[in-house]
């Protein structure tokens, strides 16, 4: 497993963590420690606002859909290409 790097982006670091924890685990199967370390890694990773892969509009759409449960009307479907 590759080492986690403080300052790398959260997606890369979470990918490395999930390789260690195991991709087959469901969220409800995670231990308290595994959930806490997931949050810690997200906090210590490079801020999403500095990530060149995604735009502010993309983040706004995700917040509307998942945090505020509002449907965001898109002009076209966006393709997500994972960075790993």
N, C-alpha and C positions, 0 to 999 in steps of 0.2 A: 504494500500500500504506500502510495506517495504521502509525504508528510504535509500536514496542514501548514499554510503559510499566512501569518498575520499580514494583512495588507493585500492579499489576493482577493479576488471577487468572491462573494458569498456562494455563487453557484459552483465554482470550482472547489471551494473548501467543503461545501456540503456533499458534493459528489465523493470526495475523498473520505469523508466521515461515513457516508452510507456504504461505501465499499468495506469499511471496517465493521460497521454494525450489521450489515447484511441487507441487500435489496429486497429480500423476500419478506421482511418484517412489515406488518401493518402498523399504522400509527398507534392503535390500541394495544399492540404488543410491546411497544417500547417501554423500557424501564424509566423511572423518574430521572436517573442519572443521564440516560441517553437523550431525554427530552431537554434537560438543562444544558447539556453540552451542545446540542443543536442550536439552542438560543444563544449560547455564548459564542459559538463560531460565527453566527450571523452578526452578532454585535461587534466582534473583533475583525470582521472582514471589511474589505474596502466598501465604502458607502456606495449605495446603488446610484446616487446622484452623480458619481464620478465614473460610472460604467458607460462606455461608449456604445455598447451593444443595444441598449434600450433607450427610448425617448421618454420625456416627461409625460407625453400624451398616453403612452403605453402604461406607465405607472398609474396615471389618473384613471384610466379605464379599468385597471385591475382593482383599484380602491373602490370605485363605484360599484363594480359587479360583486366583489367579495365582502367588502366591509360595510357598504351601504345598501346592498341588495337591490341596486338599480341597474336596469339593462342599459348598456351603452350601445348606441346605434353606430355601426361601423360602415364606412363606405365600401370597404373590401376586407375580406378575411386576411388576417396577418398570418404569416408563416413563422413558426418558432423553430429555430435551429439551435439545439442545445450546444453550449460551448465546450462540451466534453466528449 
